[in-house]
Amino acid sequence: MRSYFWVGLGGGLGALLRYGVSIWVASPVFPWNFLIINLTGSLVIGMIMALAIDFSLLSQDVRLFSAVGIMGGYTTFSTFTYGVYRLYLLHQIGYALLYSSISLVGGLLSCGIGIIIAKVVVGKWRQLFS
């Protein structure tokens, strides 16, 4: 039951964060807000999962709160698909393809960079304190 609490709390915080970023970076022409949300979310979830799985530095509760909760509430596939569909309706096919490509490739790269950052930070931390 405790896991539901952490996921719910994190999900609420992630949704609030997503809303704030989507307002702050809103654009009528290109869905920069959704792109920034999904790329930064991919980066952060890569870091979280590397710390949790590769280094066992995060407890189950912290992983549920941060990865499943916050990042699950912050990023969402539905906002991505809505952004692509909206561009399609506006007859902005080039932008729709660009957004889709950047989201997919950028998300994969961001996740990988997040994993690398976590590994470098943990490696440096272990060098300093061992």
BELURTA-V810801 format. One record per run of one state. SS is the DSSP state (2 for helix, 1 for strand, 0 for the rest). FROM is the first residue (numbers start at 1). TO is the last residue. If there is no record, write none. Layout:
BEGIN
SS,FROM,TO
SS,FROM,TO
END
This chain:
BEGIN
0,1,1
2,2,24
0,25,31
2,32,54
0,55,59
2,60,74
0,75,76
2,77,89
0,90,92
2,93,128
0,129,130
END
